[in-house]
Amino acid sequence: MKAKFRKIRLLSGCNLIKILCVVLFQLFITAQNSNASNRFSYVTAELSLKEFIEELGNQTDYNFLFNEAELQSVTLKKTISYKNRPIDDVLKDINVQIPIVYTFDKKNIAIRLGKNKPEESSRPGKLSGHIYDKRNAPLLFANVVIEKLQKGTTTGLNGDYNMELSPGIYTVSFSYLGYITQRITEVTVKAGKTTMLDVNLQPTSEALQEVTITSNFKIRVNTVAALNVIRKNEVTAIDGITHDQITLAPVSNVAEVLKRISGLNIQKNKYVAIRGISERYNNAMMNGVLMPSTEANRRNYSFDIIPSSLISSVVVNKTASPKLTAEFTGGLVNINTIEIPSENFFTIKVGTGGSKNTFGDFYALPRHKNDYWALNSDEAKLPDIFYSTVVTSNRYDVTKRREFSIAMPGNGRFHLNKYKQMPNQSYELSFGRVSESANNNRFGMIGAITYKNKQSKEDYMHDATGSTEYIVGNKYKFMSSWGGIYNMSYTFKANKIQLKNTLYQKLHTSNSVYDGLNLYVGNIFRGFSEQRIINSLLQNVLEGEHALGKNKKIRVNWKLGRSGYTRDQPNNQLMEGTAKVNAVDISFEAGGVYRAFDFSSVNVPYRYLYTTVTEGPPYDYHSKYNEKRYTASIDFEIPLSNKNPDNKFQFGYDLNIRNADFIQYRLGVLYDYKGFESKESWFGSAVNDLYTQEVFNEGRLYYTSLYSGTSGADAAGNGYEAEQYLHAFYGGLDFYATKKLHISGGLRIEKNKMEQEVKTPVRKDEDGNPESVNQNVNNVDVDDFDLVPSVNFIYELTPKTNLRASYFRSLARPEFTELGTYSYFDFEDRITYRIGGFNTKNVVQTTIDNAELRWEFYPSSGESFSVSAFYKYFDKPIEVTVVSSSSSSVADAATYSNLEKAYNYGLEFDFRKSFGFLGKGFKNLYLFGNGSFIWSRIFYDRVSGLEAVKEEGGITYWKEITTESSRMLYGQTPYIINGGLNYKGTHFGGSLTYNRVGPRIIMPHYDDMVSQWEKPRNLLGLQLRYSFLKDNRAELKLNLSDLLNENIIIYHNNVTPEGRGRKEFGLDENGQGIVTILNDPSGDSYDSEYDFVKKRYKKQRSFSLSFKYRF
């Protein structure tokens, strides 16, 4: 059947822009029957070009777009004979007689009179792609031939090929010995463009049989399709997100990306929990190399420091194989930076944004000169004299402490300043270059640098269980970050060498300005504080891939990596002023009435000077955590036979060396009170008048060490130095037991050696003698040997459907931060982590057994459905636990410990579905979503005893019973829901995303009443995009975040200001008074009538607008 030819009448004198608009319109017209041949025979002379083009439309299934008056004005003079020639040849012959300009867009051809620009006619295009077998394994040295031109090439190590061709339409042939030859027709190559074409070849039934199949060319859908192919063929169960999906979501860093992957939820906007399992049971890699921990007090990874624009994909392994590290249970997050491109490019991007408070008042302690560059400044550093004097060990040496106080930089370091909140700003530059030699050796490089500054404001409330402090105020947050990558790749014959370099730098300050009530003492207070954190990450990875042997079936991969991370927390300050006791009436009745207190109506003097450390003076906190990780690995993959190269023996070796050190100092500021003045005179004096450099120079104000504890008497270790050597050997088989059953498994052997030395401060009394300190300090030496098995079964139910079953054992080793004996003060949460000692035992290794069953279906390249069930059993799980609640003078304290046992099980689903079934215009509209439903219990406080069963004949009968307490795992949520819509058209695009995480314990306690829970929030984000100019080189993008703007609420479950549970008072049948503790009808979920709100944060909706141009 001949395709219907649609005539497009345009006004005379219309230009190319109008023609291109018609092309865009034509793309949305319902698809036509395309069975007509694109080759024809025709003889003509003395026809107008309009008549000739109309006849072409009648004989082919192409749609021709032209100005009728323009083409009617010219005539073909010479007779042209055609016999089964490609359409591109026909147009070239027309161009010999009448100069024309024509452009292809699938089945649409736009024609106008004129000459092609020199660069349009002379610039070549590229054809690039990969050749795989049916299981997505790359085929090395496969043949790629351009028919008629007899031009060809062979594939490289990863089955990749690249060819430079003149613009045109080609037929391409792909062949490999023992596989069916595939011919792809109508492959269009455009000037200056790269056409991507991946092919999967099918094996012949007989090894040398010659078979050819022919099909029409279809443009590769996107990298989502590539991810689906990897998911289907990978031996482990994986989930992930690609660069295409990242660009379609309103995200700015990797933490925001991760929350969109099935089974993952984000805590504090930066830490990840996977399948309800907290951060310490997960692991993270970047470019295939394990990342350093980013926190000083826990094993964790702050994913918000990595910009999403520099990421090509994030893949999460949910099950293990022998070649993967044994230290992950929930999941192994692998972040991949952007890859070497297939064509040269240069891109610039600028952006801005803001919130309701943009251009409003912004309060903060003095900004330092390097804050906008995310670097530390001299104003924030401790002076050198601090380390060379005895100020840290002799607080009674007046001369030395004055020298130090004078050397501390910056006049007004405790002064609160008013700024204006400026609009957010972001900039990005990126480039890519590729070149290929005559012998198909290929060199490529890619580089990018990004910068961002963001300022925001949020309201907050903090209530210490209604017994000590109630605080309300605002947080003013300032963030600057920049990062860059520079990757290089060289491919020659059957070898590939890559060098990847990544650098990230981020500075974040959070200034709190607040008023509070001290309900224990009976007064009010006012204060401000600044938390300042600077993150630095540098990674270098050199890796090689080689195919060896006669048939190039032996694979050898190696990797050398170095990662360095620094978490610098300089100059974190707190200043509080207290009013006189009973200066304001705060004798409220029970029930939380104090929350209605109006601080704006208070006008009382405050005192900001303190003479002893027990009064809670202003302080200046400094800490620094450094970690370096060195990695070396080599992997071998050897076919068991030449006849069945898919059956392989795999083995290898990994070496990981870690060096870490941590140090912290907490300095209080005291007033040298000599009794010559009345303390009453201190009330009402402003901070800016009291805390000046002149007063420090006089020695009236001075610094004294508070170490890391909650008071000056707590002087346990304030840091550590540590190193780890981890050797791993593995071996396993990857084979097909039948044509449909794929089995992969083996054994990993890990030898772990860890040593840690605690840094212990020494201080002196007034006579210069060592002062008594807590000597409960123990250094750590760990030496473990572990056997870790794993096995994965993949059964191919149909070519598009898999059924998976997996078992693996995993480990959770104690981190440096969980060993030794020292205290760490968390400035943001005002909680002290007490590690080791303190009447606690050092933690030991946790062993976890894991099982999983997964069904997955891939109906098309861009669609997927999967359902998973998993179970995990923990022996001696490590948990962080609050060990003391708030009181009038002691802050919350937490420690790490091994509990008895735990289990975790759940269900996951994930899908991505196109609306293409509704018609061609809906093919780029996708509905996506995933969900997880998780259950867990952790057991502790196991107690055995006797229980009376009955009494008979004066004899009491007893039975032995065992009771134990249990709760949900720390960080576990009962459900996670993600979903959304996205559309990617030729020019317009958009996405709507939704996320909700169920209630979760963020700080557990042995007493359920003290455990802290986080209330679920509904997060809704919107992105709108518009691409324009030639080849859509320019793009505008609008992101709207947190549209619902719900409060962040931390609460105690089934607790009221009076204590545990809501009470009901009544009388029994004898008229006696009784009290009944009512059950919370909402269970663990938040209920305003039954649950006590400990913290509440109110952020502001935000937006960002960016412009990108690709040269």
N, C-alpha and C positions, 0 to 999 in steps of 0.2 A: 504494500500500500504506500502511495506517495504521501509524504508529509504535506499538510496544508500550509500554503505560503501566505504569510500575513504581510500585507502591504502597509507601510508606514508613510503617510503623507506628512511632510514637514513644510512649513512656510519657506518660501524662497529666501535665500540669504542666511539660513540658519547655520550656526557654527558647530564646531565639534562638541562643545559642552552639551548642547541640546541632544546631539546624537547619543552621547554617552548616557544621558538621562533616560533616553528611550531604551537603551540596553539594560539599564537597571530595572526599568518597568517590565521589560520583557522577561526577566528572570523569574518574576512572580506569576507569569501566566501558566496555566495548567499545562503539564508536560504532554507533548504530542507523541503520537505513535512514531517510533523511530526505526521501522523495518525497511525503509527505502535504502537503496544502495547509495553510497557516496561517490561512486565512480560511474561514468556515463560516456556515451558516444554521441557526438553532435558536430554538424558542419554548418557554418554560417558565414555570411558576408553581407555588408551594407545594412546591418542592424544597429539600431541605437543601443547604447550601453544599457539603458533601462530595460529594453525588451529582452536583451540577452540575459541580464541578471534575473529577470522574472522567470525566464525559461529554466535557468539553473535551479531556481527555487522549486519549480514544478518537478524536476527530475531528481532532486536530492531531498534529504530531510534537514537541510540548513535553513535558517531564517535570515533573510538579507534585509538590512536596515539601511535606507538611503533616502536622499532627497530626489524625488521623481523628476522635478524640473531640471535639476543639475545634471542627472545622468541621461535625460532625454536630449540634452543639447549636444552630445558627442556621439560619433558613429564609429563602429568597427569597420575598417576599410578592407582588411585582408581576411580571406577565408581561413578559418581555423578548424582543423580536424582533430578530434579527440577519440581515443579508444581506451576505455577503462583506466583513466588517469586520475590520480588523487586531486582533490579540489584545490590544494595548495598550488599544484602545477598549473591548473587552469587560470588561477588568479595571477600567477606570475606571467603567463603568456599575454593576458589582457594588459598587464602593466607595461609590456614591451610596446604595444600600440598606443595605449592611453595611460598616462601616469595616474595612478590611483593610490590612495592610502586605505588599507584595510586592516581591521583588528578582529581577532577571534575571541569569543567568550563562550566556551562550550559549543553549543549548536547555533550560536548567534554570530553573524559576520556583519560588521558595520563598514560601509564603503563610502568614500567621498573622493572627489577629484583632487589631485595635488600630488606632490612628491614627498616621499618619506624623508624625514630629517636624516642627515648622515648617520647620526648615532643609532637611529631606529633600524636602519637597513644593515649597518655594519656590525653592530654590537651582537656578539653571540649570546646564546643562552646555555643553560646547563641541564643535564639529565642526571639525577642522582637517586640513590636508593640502596636497598639491601636485597639479597637473595637468601631465603631461608628454606629449610626442609619443612615437612608437614608439622614437626614438633617445635618449630621456630628456632632450630639450631642453625647458625650461619654456615653457608656453603663457601668454602675457600676455593679460589681459582675457578669459579663458575664463569661461563662465557656470556657476554652481552654483545649482541650484534645489531647494528642498524641496517636493516635490509635495503637493498638497492645501492646504498652508499658503500656497503661492504666495510664499514668502519666498526671497530669493536674494541672491547677491553675485557679484563677479568676482575673478579671481585677480590677484595683484600681480606685481612685477617678476620674481620667481623662480618664478612659477607657483603661489604659495602663497595659501591662503584661510583665513579664520577666521570661524566663525558661532557665535553664542550661541543655544541652543535650550533649551526646556523638556525635562525628562527624558521619554523615550519612544522609540518605534521608528518610523523614518521610511524613506521611499523618496527617494533623492537622484538628481537628474539632472545630468549633466555634458555640456556641449556647447561646440563651437567651430566656426566657419565652415570648411567644407571637411573636417571630421572627423566620424566616426560618433558620434552621441550615445550615451552610456552611462548606463543606469539601474541603481542599486545598491539592492536591497531589504533590509529587515530591518537597517537601520543603527541600532544602539542607542546612545542618548545617556543617560548617567547623571548624577545631580545632583552638581555639583562636580567632575566628571571631564571629561577631554578625550579624545574619540574621534579617533584618527588614521586618515585615509583618503587614500591616494595613488592616483591613477588615471593610466593611460597610454591616450590616445586614438589610434585608428587612422585614417589618412586615408581618405576615400572615393575610389572610382575616378573619380568625376566631381566637380569642385570644389564644386558646390552641391547635390549629391544628399542627400536626407534619409534617413538610416538610423539605426535605434535598436537597441541590444542591451541585454539585461537579464541581471543576474547577482546572486547573493547576496553580501552583505558578508562579507569576511574581514579580521580585524584584521591590520594590518601586522606582519610577523614580528618584525623588530627592525632595528637599524641595520646589522647584517651584510648584510641584504638590500640596503639602500641602497648599501653599499660595493660589493657585487657588481654592481649596476647601473652604478655609476661605472666600475668596472674594465672592464666589457664595452664601454662607450661612449666611454671616454676615448681620445684619439688616441695617447697614449703608454702604454707598458706600465707598470703600477703594481701594487704590493702594499701591504698595510696592515693595520691593526688598529683596531677601533672601541672606543668607550667600553664597550659591552656586553661585548666580549671582555676588555677590560682589567679590568673588575670581576670577571670570572670566574677571574682568574689571581692567584696569590700574589705580587703585585708591589707596590712602593712608589714607584718612580721611573721615569722614561722609559727609562733605560738597561736596566732589567729588562724593560721592555715590548718594546724593539727586538729583543732576542734571540729573540723569538717570531715574527718576520717572516722570510719566506723569504729566504735568502741573506745574512743579517746575523749577525755574531758580535761579542761585546763583549769588549774588552780592559781589564784592570785595573778591571773592574766599572763603567766609565764611558765608554770610547771605543768607537766603532763602526767595524768594517770590513765592507764590503759586497762580496759576490762575490769574496772573497779579496783585496780591494784595500784598502790601509791608509787610515787616517783622512785623510791629506793629499789623497787623490784623491776624497774625498766632500765634500758640502756640506750645510748645514742651514738650514732656515727655520722661523720661528714666525709663525703667522698671515700667511703669505705674504711675510714680510720676512726677508732674509738675516740670520743671527745672527752676532755677533762671535765670533772665536776666544776660547776660554776658557783657553788655555795660553800661558805666556810663552816656551816653548822650541820650540813646534811649532804648526802649523795643526791645531787639533783642537777638539772640542766635548765638554765634560764633561756628558753627558746625565743624570748622577745628581743634578744640582742641581735638576731640575724634578720636582715631585711628580706622580705619575700620576693622583691624584684630581682634578686641575684640567684634565685633557686629555679632549677629546671624540674625537679620532682622531689617528692617525699614518699618513701616506701616504708611500710611498717611490717616486719616479719612477726606473725602471730604464732608460728611454730618454728622448731629449730632443725638444723641439720648439723652434721659433724664439723663442718667448716666454720660455723658461726660460734661466737663466744657463748660460754655456758651461763653468763651472768645476765640473763633476762628471763622474765617469767610472763609479765603482761605482754610486752612487745619490745622489739628492737627497732628504733627509729633511725632510718638512714636518709640523711639530707644530701642531695646531689646539687652542686652548683651548676650554672648554665654551661652548656656543652659547646664544643667547637662548631661553628655554623657551616652550612654547605655553600654559602655565598658571602661576598664581602658586604659589610653594612656599617653604618655609623648612625647612632641614635642619640637624640637629646630629649630630656623630659624635665619639665618644671611643674611645680604644683603648689597649691596653697590650701588653706582650710581654717576651720575655727569652730567656735561654740558660742553659746549665749553670752559668755563672759568676755569674749574677744573685745579688746579695747577697754575693758573694765579694769578695776583696781586689782593688783596682783601683789601680795605681800610675801616678802622673803628676806632672809638674812643676806648680807652683801654678796653680790655676784662677783665671781673671780674672772680675771682677764681671759682665761682660756675656756670658760664654760661653753661658749658657743661652738668651740672646736672639740668638745668632749674630751679635753685633756686636763690633767691635774695642774694646779697652779701653786706657786710658792706660798701664796696666802693661805692655802689649805694644808700645807705640809708641816710636820713637826720640825723645828730647827735642829741643826746638827748637834747643838749643845745638849739637846735632850738625851742623845745616845752616849755622850761623852762625859756627862756629869752624874752625880749620884741622886738626881732628882727622883728617879724611879725607885731608889732604894733607901733614901734618907729624907723623909719629909720634914725633918726638924732642922736641917741645915739652912738657916735663914739666908746666908750669902748665896748658896747654890740655887735655891729656889727663886731668889730675886733675879739672878742671872738668866735663868730659864724664862721667867715671866716677861722680862724685858725683851728677850729674843723672839718670843711668840709673835708672828707677823700680824700686821693689820690693826689699825686703830678702829674701834667700832665693830669688832668681830661678833659681838653679842647684840648689835643694834638691828632692830627690825626696820626694813625699808619698804616704801610703797613704790611699785612699778606699774606699768600698764601691760596687760596681757596682750601680746602681739599675735597676729595671725600665724598659723603654722606655715612652714615653708619646706619644700623638698626639691632636690635637683638630682639629676642622674645623667651620666654620660656612659655610652657603651659602644664598642666597636668590635668587628670581627674581620679577619683576613684569612684567606685560603689560597694556596697555590699548589699546582700539580706539575710534576716533571714529565718528560716524554716517556719515561719507563714506569709511569703510574705511581711513583713515590709522591706522597702528599704531606704537606706541612700546613698546619692551621694554628691560629691563635685567637683568643677572645679576651677582652678586658672590659671592666666596668667599674665605675666608682659612683657611690650614692651618698647624699647628705640629707639630713632631716633635722628640723627643730620643731618641737611641739610644746605648747603651753596650755594648761587646763586648770580648772577649779572644780572642787567637789565639796559638798557638805558632809559632815560625819558626826556620829554620836557614839560614845563608848561608855558602857555601864559595867563596872566590875561587880556583877552579881548583886547589885543593890546594897552591898554592905560597906563599901569603902569609897569609891570614886564614881562620879557621874560627870562626863565631859561632853561638851558640844562645841563645834567649831568648823573651820574650813581648812581644806588642804589645797595648797597651790603647787602644782607640779610642773617642772621644767625638764625637758629632755632634749639633748642633742646627740646625734649619732652620725657616723659615717662608716663606710665600708667599701671594700674593693676586692676584685678578683683579677687574676691574670693567669690564664691557662694556655698551655701549648701542647701540641700533639704532632708527632711525626710517624707516618706509616710507610713502611718499605717492605716489599715482598710479603712474607708471612709474619711480620713483626709490627708492633705498635708501641711507642713510648710516649707517655704523657707526664707533664709536670703541671700540678695544680697548686695555686697559691691563693690563700684567702685571708683577709684581714678585716676585722670588725672592731669598732671603737664606739662606746656609748657612755654618756654621762647622764645621770638622773638625780634630780633633787626633789624632795618632797618637804615643803614647809607647812607645818601645822600651826594655826593660830586659834587658841581655844580659851574657854572659860570652864570652870569646874567646881563641883561641890565635894568636899571631903566629909562624908557622912559619918565616918568613924570619930574624927576629932571634933567636928562641928564648925567648920569654917569654909570659906570659898577661896578659890585661887584663880590665877590668870597666867597664861604662859604661851610660849611659842617654841618651836623646835625645827631643826632641819636635818633630814637624812640625806646624805650625799654618797652616791655609789658610782664608781667608774669601772666599767668592764672593758677588758682588752683581750682579743682572741686572734692568734696568728697560727695558721696551719699551712704546712708545705707537704705535698705528697708527690712522690716520684714512683711511677708504676709502669710495668711492662707486660705485654701479652705476646706470646710466641706460639706458632704452630710448627711442630717438628715432625720428623719421620718422613718416610717415602711418600705417604699419602697425606701428610700434614694433619694427621688425626690425633697426634699427641699434643696436648695443650699444657703450657707452662705459664703461669701468671705469678708475678712477684710485686711487692709493694714495700716502699720505705716511706715512713711518715714521721712528722714532728708536729706536735700541737703544743702551744704555749698559751696559758690563760692567767690573767691577773684580775682579781677582784679587790680594788682599792676602795676603802671606805674612810676617807680622811675628813676631819673637821666636822663630825656630826655633833650638833650642839642642842642643848636643852636649857631653857631659862624659865623658871616659874617664880611668881610672886604670890605670897599668901597674905590673906587678910587676918585680922585678929580673930581669935576664937569668939564665937557668938556675935561677931560684928553684924551679921545678918541672921535673921531667924530662919533656920532650915530644919526645925523640928517637925517634920512632916509625919502624917500618919502613914501606916503601911499601905502598900498597893501601888507604889511607883508614882505617887502624886508629885514627888520632887522633880519629875520630868517636865512638869509644867512651869518650873521656875523661870522667871524672866530675868536673864542676866543683863539685858539692856537697861533695866531700871535700877541697877546697882551702881552706886557711886561711893565707893569706900577706898581708902588708901591701902596699897599693897607693899609688902616688904620683899626686897630682892637680894638682901645681903644675908649670908649664913656664915657661921663660925665653926661648925663641926660637920663631919661627914654624915652623921646620923640625922641631920636636919633635912637631907635631900637637897644639897646645893646644886647650882647650875653645873653642868659638866660638858666636857669636850671628849668625844669618843673617836678613836682611830683604830683601824684594823686593816690588815693586808693579807690576802691569800694568793699564793702563787702555786701553779701546778704546771709541770712539763711532762709530756707523754711522748715516748719514742716507740715507734712500731716498725717491725720488720716481719714480713710473711712471704711464704712461697707455697704455691699450690700446683699439684700435678694431676692431670687427668689422662688416663691411658685406656684405650679401647681394649676390651677383653679378647676381641678377634676382629679381623678385617671384614669378615662377613657381616657382623653385627656391630657396627661402630657406635650404636646408641647404648650398648651395654659397656659401662666404664667402671674402672677402679680409680678412686680418688683418694689422695692423701696429701698431707702438707704439715707445715709448722708455722706457728705464730709466736712472736716475742713481743711482749709489752713491758716497758720500763716506765715507772712513774716516780717523779720526785715532787714532793709537796712541802710547803712550809706555810705556817700561819702564825701571826703575832697580832696582839691587840693591846691597846692602852686606853684606860678610862680615867680621865683627869677631872677632878672636882675643882671648883673655884671657891676659895674660902676668903673671908675677910679677917684680917689680923686685928682682932678686937682687943684693945689694951685696957678697956674699962674707963677711958677718959671721956666717953660720950655716952649718951643715953640711947639704948636700942629703940626707944620710942621714936627717936628722930629719923629712924630708917624708913618708917612707914610714910608713903606718899612720894618718895623720891623716884624719879623716872630712871629706867634702865640706862638710857642714853647719857644721863648725867653721872651715874655711878660707875659704869663699866667703860672707862676711858683708858687709853694707853698711859696717860700720866699717872693714874692711880696704881696701875700695875708697876710702873717704873719706880714709884715711891715705896713699893713693897707692901702697901696696905691690902691689895688684892694679890693672891698668889695661887699657883696651881699645886695640887697634891694628887698623888696617884690613888685611884680607887680600884685599880686592877680591873678584873673582868666580872667580879661578883656583884652582888646587890648592895654591899656595904664595904667599908674599908677593912673590916675584919676578915673578909673572904679573900684569901690570897693563894688559892690553888693555882695550878699551872695556867698561864694565860696564852698558851700557844703550843706549837709542836713542829718538829721536822720529821719527815717520813719518806720512805721509799718502798717501792714494790717491784718485784721481778716475777712476771707471770709467763711461764713457758707452756705452750700447748702443742700437742701432737694429735693428729686425727687421721683416721682412715675409714673408708666406707665403700659400698657398692651402689651404683646407680644403674638399674637394669630393668628390662621389660620381661616379666615372667610369662606374659602372653602378649598378644598384639594390643590388648586393651589395658592390662594391669602393669602399672609402672611402680616400682619399689625403689626407694632410696633410703639408706640408713647406714649407721656405723657407730663408731665409738670415738669420743674425744677424751684425751687425757690432759689434765691441767695440773701443773706444779706451781703453787703460789707461795711466795716468800714475802712477808711484810715486816718492816721494822719501823718503830716510831719512838721518838724521844721527846718527852714533854718539856717545854720551856717553863722553868719555874722562877718567878721573880723573888728577889731577896731584898728586904728593906731593913733599915737599922733604927734603933731607938735613939733617944736624945744623946746618949753617950757614945754613939757610933757602933754599938754592938748589934749583931744580928737579932732582929725581933722575932718572937715566936710566930710562926705561920703554920698553916695547914700543911703538914708534910705527907699527907696521904696521896702521894704521887707515884704512879707506876708506869714505867716504860713498857712497850709492847713488842713482842717478837712472835710472829705467826708463821707457821710452816705447814702447809697442807698439800695433800695429794688426792686428786679426785678423778673418778671414772664417770663419764657422763654419756649415756647412750641416747640415741634418737632414731626414729624410723618413721617414714612417711609412705602411705599407700595412696596411689591415685588411680582410680578406675574410670576409664572413658566410657560412660554409658552411651553417648552418641558423640559425633564429631564436635558438637557444641556444648556438651554437658559432661561434667566431672563429678565424681564422688570421692572425697578425700577422708582418710583416717590417719591420725598421727598420735605418736606418743614421744615424749622427751622428758629428760630430767634436767632441771636447772638449779642454779645456786644463787644465793644472795650472801655475798661475803660482807663482813663488817667493813665500813669505810674508815679512812683515817679519822674522819670527824666523829666516829662512834667509838673510838678506842682511846686509851690513855686516861688521864685524869686532868681535866681542865674545865673552865666555865667559858661559855660564849654568851654575850649579851646581845639579843636581837633588838636593835634600836627601834625598828618599826613597830613590832608587836609588844615591846616592853616585857620581854620574857627572857629568862636566863636558862640556857641549856647547860645542864650539869652532866658532863661526860665522865663515866667511870668514877670509882671512889664513892664518896658521899653515901656510903652504905648500899651501894649498888654493885652488881657484878658486871665484868666486861662482857660484851655481847659476843656470841659465837655464830658460826656460819649456819644459815638456813638452807635446807634441802627441800626442793619442791618437785612433785611428780605431776605431769601435765598430760591431758588427753583431749583430743579434739575430733569432731566429725563435721564435715562441711559438704554441702551440695552447691554447685555453681553452674550457671547457665549463661552462655554468651550468644544470644540470638543474632547479633550483627556486630560489626566492628566497634561501634560506639555505644552498645547497650550491654548491660550485664545484670544478673540477678544472683544473689548468693544467700544462703542460710547456714549458720554455724552454731554448733553446741560445744561447750567446753567445760572442763572440770579440772581443778587444781587443788592439791593437798599440800599444806605447809607443815614442816616439822621444825619446831622452835622458831616461829616467825619473829622478825625484829620489828618493833613498833616504837614510835615516839609517844610518850605518855606524860600528861601533866601530873606532877607529884605533889604540888602544893597549890592551893587556891589563894586568891588575893586576901591580904589583911592590910592593916593600917601602914605597915612599914616594910613588908616583904612582897616583892613582885612575884608574878607567876613564875614557876620553875618547871622545866620539863627535862626528861632524860630518855635515853634509848635503852631498851631491854628486850630480852627474849621472852616471849610468852609460850604457852604450852604447845598449841597446835591451831590450825585454822584450815578452812576450806573455802573455795570460791567456785561458783559455777554459774553458767548463764547461756543466753541465746543472743545471736546477732543476726541482723539481716541488712542487706545492702542492695540498692538497685539504681539503675540509670536507664530511662526509657524515652525514646524519641516519639514525638507526635506525628511523625511522617506518615503513619497509617491514615491520617485525616486528609492527606493531600500533599502535593509537592511544596506548597508554601509553608508547611509546618515541619519540614524535615529537620530544620535547625533549632527547633524548640524542644528542650529536654526537661523532663521531670526527674529529679534525683532525690535520694534520701537514704538514710540508714538509721538503725536503732539498735540499742542494746538493752537487755533486761538481765540484771545481775543479782545474785544472792550470795551472801557470805556470812560466816561466823568465825570469830576468833575466841579461844577459850583460855581462861586464866583463873587464878585463885581456887585451885582444886583442893577440896577439903573432904576428908573421910571421917565417918562417925557412926553412931548407933541411933536407931529410931525404934521407939516402943511400938510393937504391933498390936499386942493385946495383953490383958492381965486375966489370969485364970487360976483359981485355987491358990491365991496368994503369990503366984509366980508371974513375973513380968517377962514377956517374950520380946526379944530385940532382934533387929536385923541390921546388917551393915549397909550403909548408904554412902554414896559419894556425890557431892554437889560441886558445881563449878560455875563461875560466872562467864558470860559470853556477851558479845556485841558484834556489830558490823566491823569489818576491817577499816582501818584508818584510810580516809580518802575515797572509800567505795561509795558509789551512788547506785540506787536500785534501777535507774534507767537513764539512758541518753538518747535524745532524739535530734536528728538533723534532717533538713529537707530544703527544697527550693525549686525554683524554675530558672532556666537560663536560655537566652536566645542570642544567636550570633548570626546576624545577617550580613549582607554585602557592605552596608554602611552603618546600619543601626544595630545595637545590641543592648542587652540588659540582663540583670539577674536579681532575683529576690531570694534571700536566704533566711533560714530560721534555725534556732538552736535552743535546746532546753536540757538541763541536767538536773536530775532529781536531788533530794536532800542528801547531804553527805557529812560525815564527821571530819572536821578539819583540825581538831585538837582533842584527842581522846583522853579519858581519865578512868581510873579504876572505879570511880563512883560515877554512874551514868548522869547524875544530876549536874556534874561539873563539866562533862564533855561538851564541846562546842560544835554546833551544826551550822551549815550554810543553807539558806533557803533557795529553792529553785528560782531561776529568772528566765523570762522569755526574751530572747534576743532576736531582733529582726533587723536585717540590713538590706540596702537597695543600692544597685549600681546601674548607671545609664552610660552608654558609650555611643560615640558618633565618629566614624572614620570618613575622611574626605580628602580632596586633592587627588592628584594623579596616583594611581595604584594604591589609593588609601594610605598614602605616606603619613598623613597627619591624623591624630586621634585626640578627641576630647573625652574625658572620663569624669563622671561625678559619682562620688561615694557618699552614702548617708548611713551612719552607724548608730546602732542602739536606738532605733526609732521609738520603741516602747518605753525606754528610759525607766525601768523598774528599779526600786531600791535594792542594794545589796544588803542582806540581813544575816547576821550571825546570831544564833540563839541557843539557849539551853532548853532542851526538850522536856516538856511536862514539868516546868519549874515556874514558880511565882516569886515575887519579891520576899514572901514570907518563908519560902523553903520549897520542899519537894511537893509537886502536884497541887492542883486546885482542890480546895477543901470544901466539904459540905457539913454543916453542923446540924445536929438533930437530937432527938430523944429516943431511947430504946423503950421496950415494952414495960420496963420498970420505972420509966421516967428519968433514967439517968442520961446525962449528956454523952453523946458520941460524936466522933469526928471521922468522916469518911474521905479517903483520898480518891478523887474521881479519876477514872481512866481517860487519857487523852484520846478523843474519838478520831483524831487525825494520825495517830500513831507517831511515826518519826517525822512526818511532814509538819510544816509550820502551821500553827493555829494561834492566832493573836490572843485568844482567851485562855489558853493553857500554857503557852510557851513564853519564856522570858528573853527579850531582845538584849543581847550583850553589845552588839555593834550594829550600826546602820550607816551606810554610805549612799550618797545621792550624787551620781555623776550627771553630766550634761550631754545632751545630744550633740553630735559633732558631724561635720561634713568635710569633704576634701574635693578639690577640683584640680585636675592635672591636664597638661597638654604635652603630647609626644609627637616628635617628627623624626622620620627615618629617611636618611639621605641615600 
